[in-house]
Amino acid sequence: GSTKYFGTAKARYDFCARDRSELSLKEGDIIKILNKKGQQGWWRGEIYGR
């Protein structure tokens, strides 16, 4: 089945992942929100199947 998600978010800025636990994003990317209870205010999300 498909992964449950809590809506989407649009990246406002480019972001380069610093390690495997982060996602690299480009401004305008649409991210599926998987969990809003991440560490230090970060959310968990999925983009490009990652």
Order of alpha helices (4+ residues) and beta strands (2+ residues): beta-beta-beta
